[in-house]
Amino acid sequence: MRIKIDRENDSLYFRLDENTIVDSEEIRPGVILDFDENDSVVGIEFLKISTRATKEELSNLQFQTS
């Protein structure tokens, strides 16, 4: 899994695996899902991330597993 913060485009992207993206769908304003050939989600993009989180929050991402 990869996480990319793109400050120039004001977006946050979670790439779940490296399968080829064949389709994308904006499921809510500013939330885009990327799909592979099997209709599995392989990426999630959040647009206008600066309106959703502060710079401090983005620079200190925390991961929780259970």
C-alpha positions in Angstrom: 0.0 0.0 0.0 1.2 3.5 -0.8 -0.1 6.9 0.4 0.7 10.0 -1.6 -0.1 13.6 -0.6 0.0 15.8 -3.6 0.2 19.4 -2.3 0.1 20.9 -5.9 -3.2 19.2 -6.7 -4.4 19.3 -3.0 -5.2 15.6 -2.9 -4.5 12.5 -0.8 -4.2 9.2 -2.6 -4.3 5.6 -1.1 -3.0 3.0 -3.6 -4.1 -0.4 -2.3 -2.2 -2.6 -4.9 -0.5 -2.3 -8.2 -3.1 -3.7 -10.5 -3.8 -1.6 -13.6 -6.6 1.0 -13.2 -9.2 0.5 -15.9 -12.0 2.7 -14.5 -12.6 5.5 -12.0 -15.7 6.8 -10.4 -16.4 9.9 -8.2 -18.7 8.3 -5.6 -19.1 11.6 -3.7 -17.9 15.1 -4.4 -14.1 14.9 -4.1 -13.9 11.2 -3.4 -12.8 9.0 -6.4 -12.4 5.3 -6.5 -10.1 3.5 -9.0 -11.0 0.0 -10.1 -9.1 -2.8 -11.8 -10.3 -5.2 -14.5 -12.1 -7.3 -11.8 -14.0 -4.3 -10.4 -11.9 -4.3 -7.3 -11.0 -1.0 -5.7 -7.2 -0.4 -6.1 -7.1 3.3 -5.2 -9.0 6.0 -3.3 -8.4 9.7 -3.9 -9.6 12.6 -1.8 -9.6 16.0 -3.5 -9.4 19.4 -1.7 -7.6 17.7 1.2 -6.6 21.0 2.7 -10.3 21.6 3.6 -10.5 18.2 5.3 -7.2 18.2 7.4 -4.6 20.6 8.6 -1.0 20.4 7.4 0.0 19.1 10.8 -2.5 16.2 10.6 -1.3 15.4 7.1 2.4 15.4 8.2 1.6 13.1 11.1 -0.5 10.3 9.6 -1.1 7.5 12.1 -1.9 3.9 11.3 -3.9 1.7 13.5 -4.1 -2.1 13.1 -6.2 -4.5 15.2 
